[in-house]
Amino acid sequence: MDGIETPISDRKTVGIYAIAAVLCGFNWFIYVWAVTAGYIVECSLGYYINPLLSVLLGVVFLRERLRPFQWVSIVWPLPELPTSHHLWPSSMDCPGWL
């Protein structure tokens, strides 16, 4: 029981866990709503965009460096994707960053 008492006693850690839980719930709410509303293709695009967004977040926040061909693989598909489909993949990435 010693392993779980330490994170629970720290208010900052509990707050981070709570924010991550809310973001995960938001993510699944968007997914369930999209599937029941008939946005199956858009959900598939969300799974496609998610790794691209994860790499971009790593470049921005973690200062990772990409080689030129890696930049091409990230930037090339972005103009083809509608902007409205970026909400669900970004909600998948947020809890992992906390």
Backbone as a chain_set.jsonl record, in Angstrom:
{"seq": "MDGIETPISDRKTVGIYAIAAVLCGFNWFIYVWAVTAGYIVECSLGYYINPLLSVLLGVVFLRERLRPFQWVSIVWPLPELPTSHHLWPSSMDCPGWL", "coords": {"N": [[0.824, -1.203, 0.0], [2.154, 1.101, 0.236], [3.052, 2.162, -2.151], [0.893, 3.473, -3.372], [0.016, 5.392, -1.617], [1.74, 7.602, -1.587], [1.463, 9.07, -4.147], [-1.261, 9.769, -3.872], [-1.318, 11.372, -1.625], [-0.108, 13.708, -2.409], [-1.152, 16.772, -3.484], [-0.764, 18.086, -5.929], [-0.131, 16.014, -7.725], [-2.514, 14.542, -7.636], [-4.208, 16.448, -8.721], [-3.164, 16.625, -11.352], [-3.705, 14.022, -12.228], [-6.491, 14.151, -12.11], [-7.073, 16.096, -14.059], [-6.081, 14.77, -16.322], [-7.856, 12.608, -16.347], [-10.292, 13.897, -16.873], [-9.732, 14.893, -19.438], [-9.391, 12.466, -20.822], [-11.984, 11.448, -20.575], [-13.354, 13.422, -22.034], [-12.243, 12.944, -24.534], [-13.264, 10.348, -25.121], [-15.961, 10.933, -25.059], [-16.226, 12.614, -27.313], [-15.499, 10.756, -29.286], [-17.488, 8.688, -29.047], [-19.791, 10.197, -29.517], [-19.26, 11.035, -32.172], [-19.204, 8.597, -33.589], [-21.823, 7.619, -33.146], [-23.23, 9.644, -34.372], [-22.668, 9.241, -36.978], [-20.208, 9.866, -38.102], [-18.046, 8.218, -39.146], [-15.905, 8.039, -40.985], [-14.54, 10.377, -40.378], [-13.708, 9.771, -37.782], [-11.9, 7.774, -38.363], [-10.006, 9.304, -39.706], [-9.146, 10.732, -37.526], [-7.645, 8.848, -36.115], [-5.619, 8.639, -37.952], [-4.47, 11.189, -37.967], [-3.526, 11.47, -35.377], [-0.818, 10.337, -34.752], [0.716, 12.129, -36.26], [0.165, 14.569, -35.047], [1.191, 14.032, -32.513], [3.936, 13.907, -33.058], [4.379, 16.551, -33.892], [3.776, 17.898, -31.502], [5.891, 16.958, -29.955], [8.018, 18.166, -31.282], [7.487, 20.87, -30.836], [7.197, 21.174, -27.967], [9.098, 19.517, -26.724], [11.362, 20.076, -28.036], [12.379, 18.451, -30.092], [14.29, 17.394, -32.891], [13.759, 17.227, -36.353], [14.596, 15.474, -39.323], [14.935, 16.506, -42.801], [13.33, 14.806, -44.563], [11.602, 13.719, -42.703], [10.131, 15.946, -41.943], [8.792, 16.381, -44.335], [7.112, 14.141, -44.392], [5.43, 14.763, -42.317], [4.274, 17.262, -42.923], [3.179, 17.04, -45.491], [0.565, 15.577, -45.625], [-1.147, 17.326, -44.233], [-2.466, 19.659, -45.493], [-4.542, 18.417, -46.867], [-6.371, 17.571, -45.039], [-9.376, 18.376, -43.382], [-9.855, 21.141, -41.166], [-11.638, 20.832, -39.087], [-11.431, 18.248, -38.194], [-9.435, 17.971, -36.348], [-9.906, 18.097, -33.646], [-10.589, 15.72, -32.172], [-8.207, 14.021, -32.376], [-6.386, 15.704, -31.079], [-7.41, 15.712, -28.538], [-6.79, 13.142, -27.834], [-4.06, 13.201, -27.482], [-3.529, 14.978, -25.4], [-3.948, 13.95, -22.602], [-1.767, 12.22, -22.368], [0.396, 13.911, -22.332], [0.285, 15.054, -19.882]], "CA": [[0.0, 0.0, 0.0], [3.033, 2.269, 0.289], [3.222, 2.71, -3.486], [-0.224, 4.309, -3.783], [-0.198, 6.469, -0.657], [2.55, 8.765, -1.922], [0.816, 9.931, -5.143], [-2.553, 10.275, -3.413], [-1.122, 12.402, -0.609], [0.384, 14.921, -3.048], [-2.278, 17.437, -4.137], [-0.417, 18.405, -7.315], [-0.256, 14.78, -8.499], [-3.944, 14.235, -7.73], [-4.754, 17.413, -9.685], [-2.756, 16.217, -12.701], [-4.497, 12.833, -12.55], [-7.875, 14.568, -12.339], [-7.128, 16.751, -15.376], [-5.914, 13.719, -17.331], [-9.102, 11.833, -16.381], [-11.297, 14.713, -17.567], [-9.373, 14.911, -20.856], [-9.719, 11.141, -21.375], [-13.443, 11.4, -20.692], [-13.702, 14.292, -23.153], [-11.838, 12.221, -25.732], [-14.211, 9.281, -25.406], [-17.251, 11.554, -25.369], [-16.17, 13.023, -28.719], [-15.481, 9.549, -30.125], [-18.796, 8.035, -29.014], [-20.721, 11.08, -30.22], [-18.959, 11.02, -33.608], [-19.617, 7.318, -34.156], [-23.284, 7.531, -33.145], [-23.757, 10.647, -35.298], [-22.386, 8.821, -38.338], [-18.929, 10.405, -38.58], [-17.098, 7.105, -39.086], [-14.704, 8.388, -41.753], [-13.83, 11.39, -39.611], [-13.037, 9.078, -36.68], [-10.73, 7.12, -38.952], [-9.01, 10.36, -39.93], [-8.583, 11.067, -36.219], [-6.58, 7.891, -35.845], [-4.533, 8.938, -38.884], [-3.846, 12.452, -37.587], [-2.961, 11.396, -34.031], [0.644, 10.259, -34.705], [1.283, 13.369, -36.802], [0.049, 15.583, -33.999], [2.136, 13.671, -31.446], [5.275, 14.325, -33.49], [4.432, 18.012, -33.846], [3.871, 18.305, -30.096], [7.264, 16.677, -29.533], [8.895, 19.191, -31.864], [7.216, 22.164, -30.2], [7.394, 21.22, -26.518], [10.288, 18.786, -26.284], [12.471, 20.554, -28.866], [12.943, 17.379, -30.91], [14.715, 17.833, -34.219], [13.383, 16.322, -37.428], [15.347, 15.571, -40.572], [14.069, 17.05, -43.867], [12.309, 13.864, -45.024], [10.607, 13.575, -41.643], [9.254, 17.107, -42.074], [7.933, 16.145, -45.498], [6.078, 13.17, -44.029], [4.49, 15.401, -41.387], [3.594, 18.41, -43.521], [2.51, 16.683, -46.732], [-0.872, 15.277, -45.567], [-1.941, 18.288, -43.475], [-3.419, 20.481, -46.259], [-5.656, 17.615, -47.357], [-7.286, 17.25, -43.943], [-10.159, 19.516, -42.912], [-9.466, 21.607, -39.832], [-12.599, 20.392, -38.075], [-11.116, 16.893, -37.742], [-8.266, 18.002, -35.473], [-10.31, 18.143, -32.241], [-10.499, 14.426, -31.513], [-6.828, 13.565, -32.157], [-5.701, 16.517, -30.073], [-7.865, 15.277, -27.217], [-6.111, 11.883, -27.516], [-2.679, 13.481, -27.111], [-3.406, 15.807, -24.196], [-3.709, 13.238, -21.341], [-0.417, 11.649, -22.367], [1.383, 14.957, -22.037], [0.264, 15.367, -18.449]], "C": [[0.859, 1.254, 0.0], [3.143, 2.938, -1.079], [2.104, 3.649, -3.905], [-0.457, 5.481, -2.835], [0.565, 7.729, -1.039], [1.894, 9.625, -3.008], [-0.505, 10.524, -4.661], [-2.37, 11.393, -2.391], [-0.631, 13.717, -1.21], [-0.747, 15.558, -3.855], [-1.999, 17.746, -5.604], [-0.58, 17.166, -8.208], [-1.721, 14.406, -8.674], [-4.608, 15.18, -8.731], [-4.411, 17.048, -11.116], [-3.537, 14.987, -13.132], [-5.945, 13.211, -12.857], [-8.021, 15.243, -13.704], [-6.999, 15.718, -16.491], [-7.189, 12.886, -17.456], [-10.2, 12.597, -17.114], [-11.003, 14.746, -19.066], [-9.653, 13.561, -21.523], [-11.224, 10.982, -21.55], [-13.946, 12.25, -21.842], [-13.389, 13.607, -24.476], [-12.872, 11.152, -26.085], [-15.608, 9.813, -25.676], [-17.29, 11.971, -26.834], [-16.245, 11.795, -29.628], [-16.859, 8.89, -30.184], [-19.83, 8.889, -29.737], [-20.507, 11.0, -31.724], [-19.428, 9.716, -34.254], [-21.14, 7.223, -34.214], [-23.925, 8.545, -34.086], [-23.416, 10.324, -36.752], [-21.093, 9.356, -38.93], [-17.826, 9.342, -38.504], [-15.8, 7.438, -39.811], [-13.874, 9.42, -40.998], [-13.102, 10.782, -38.416], [-11.794, 8.353, -37.184], [-9.628, 8.132, -39.231], [-8.37, 10.802, -38.614], [-7.462, 10.128, -35.834], [-5.378, 8.115, -36.75], [-3.75, 10.186, -38.452], [-3.096, 12.341, -36.265], [-1.435, 11.258, -34.004], [1.324, 11.521, -35.255], [1.268, 14.474, -35.756], [1.0, 15.296, -32.845], [3.556, 14.103, -31.803], [5.399, 15.841, -33.441], [4.504, 18.537, -32.412], [5.271, 18.051, -29.542], [8.241, 17.704, -30.059], [8.72, 20.51, -31.124], [7.627, 22.17, -28.734], [8.672, 20.542, -26.039], [11.531, 19.151, -27.086], [13.16, 19.424, -29.637], [13.266, 17.923, -32.292], [14.341, 16.768, -35.247], [14.291, 16.55, -38.632], [14.399, 16.032, -41.679], [12.989, 16.076, -44.351], [11.244, 13.609, -43.958], [9.631, 14.75, -41.674], [8.294, 16.928, -43.246], [6.799, 15.196, -45.129], [5.057, 13.744, -43.052], [3.645, 16.449, -42.104], [2.765, 18.026, -44.745], [1.007, 16.4, -46.576], [-1.725, 16.363, -44.919], [-2.874, 19.146, -44.324], [-4.638, 19.711, -46.747], [-6.712, 17.342, -46.287], [-8.055, 18.492, -43.518], [-9.788, 19.876, -41.476], [-10.406, 21.094, -38.75], [-12.271, 19.007, -37.524], [-9.927, 16.847, -36.796], [-8.631, 17.946, -33.99], [-10.12, 16.801, -31.559], [-9.07, 13.935, -31.353], [-6.087, 14.409, -31.135], [-6.163, 16.144, -28.678], [-7.256, 13.927, -26.84], [-4.693, 12.144, -27.005], [-2.541, 14.185, -25.766], [-3.194, 15.015, -22.893], [-2.311, 12.64, -21.264], [0.65, 12.665, -22.024], [1.375, 15.338, -20.569], [1.039, 14.313, -17.704]], "O": [[0.349, 2.354, -0.213], [3.31, 4.155, -1.157], [2.334, 4.544, -4.718], [-1.075, 6.471, -3.228], [0.062, 8.832, -0.824], [1.774, 10.834, -2.807], [-0.835, 11.659, -5.005], [-3.215, 12.285, -2.311], [-0.738, 14.755, -0.557], [-1.247, 14.954, -4.804], [-2.906, 17.676, -6.434], [-1.106, 17.263, -9.316], [-2.125, 13.992, -9.761], [-5.472, 14.761, -9.501], [-5.26, 17.145, -12.003], [-3.987, 14.908, -14.275], [-6.553, 12.649, -13.768], [-8.987, 14.986, -14.423], [-7.719, 15.781, -17.487], [-7.563, 12.497, -18.563], [-10.954, 12.01, -17.891], [-11.922, 14.639, -19.879], [-10.103, 13.521, -22.668], [-11.683, 10.443, -22.557], [-14.867, 11.847, -22.553], [-14.172, 13.679, -25.423], [-13.305, 11.067, -27.235], [-16.362, 9.211, -26.44], [-18.275, 11.713, -27.526], [-16.972, 11.798, -30.622], [-17.341, 8.569, -31.27], [-20.655, 8.365, -30.486], [-21.476, 10.905, -32.478], [-19.989, 9.735, -35.35], [-21.692, 6.792, -35.226], [-25.045, 8.333, -34.551], [-23.824, 11.049, -37.659], [-20.905, 9.302, -40.146], [-16.795, 9.556, -37.866], [-14.715, 7.151, -39.306], [-12.645, 9.343, -40.982], [-12.006, 11.221, -38.069], [-10.764, 8.325, -36.51], [-8.45, 7.847, -39.015], [-7.204, 11.195, -38.583], [-6.444, 10.555, -35.29], [-4.246, 7.819, -36.367], [-2.525, 10.228, -38.56], [-2.116, 13.057, -36.059], [-0.793, 12.016, -33.278], [2.379, 11.926, -34.768], [2.237, 15.217, -35.603], [1.557, 16.224, -32.259], [4.291, 14.605, -30.952], [6.42, 16.363, -32.994], [5.211, 19.507, -32.138], [5.778, 18.844, -28.749], [9.188, 18.076, -29.367], [9.701, 21.19, -30.82], [8.335, 23.078, -28.297], [9.26, 20.964, -25.043], [12.613, 18.613, -26.854], [14.378, 19.44, -29.813], [12.581, 18.814, -32.794], [14.57, 15.575, -35.044], [14.699, 17.676, -38.916], [13.181, 15.959, -41.512], [11.841, 16.483, -44.533], [10.097, 13.312, -44.293], [8.434, 14.566, -41.453], [7.119, 17.284, -43.154], [5.651, 15.422, -45.511], [3.932, 13.251, -42.976], [2.432, 16.511, -41.907], [1.734, 18.649, -45.0], [0.224, 16.952, -47.349], [-2.948, 16.316, -45.052], [-4.014, 19.355, -43.907], [-5.675, 20.319, -47.015], [-7.826, 16.926, -46.606], [-7.458, 19.549, -43.312], [-9.449, 19.004, -40.676], [-9.991, 20.94, -37.601], [-12.793, 18.631, -36.475], [-9.454, 15.758, -36.473], [-7.747, 17.765, -33.153], [-9.546, 16.742, -30.471], [-8.728, 13.461, -30.27], [-5.247, 13.891, -30.399], [-5.39, 16.246, -27.725], [-7.204, 13.589, -25.658], [-4.183, 11.383, -26.182], [-1.541, 14.006, -25.071], [-2.31, 15.39, -22.123], [-1.735, 12.567, -20.179], [1.697, 12.312, -21.482], [2.354, 15.886, -20.064], [1.151, 14.379, -16.48]]}, "num_chains": 1, "name": "protein.A"}
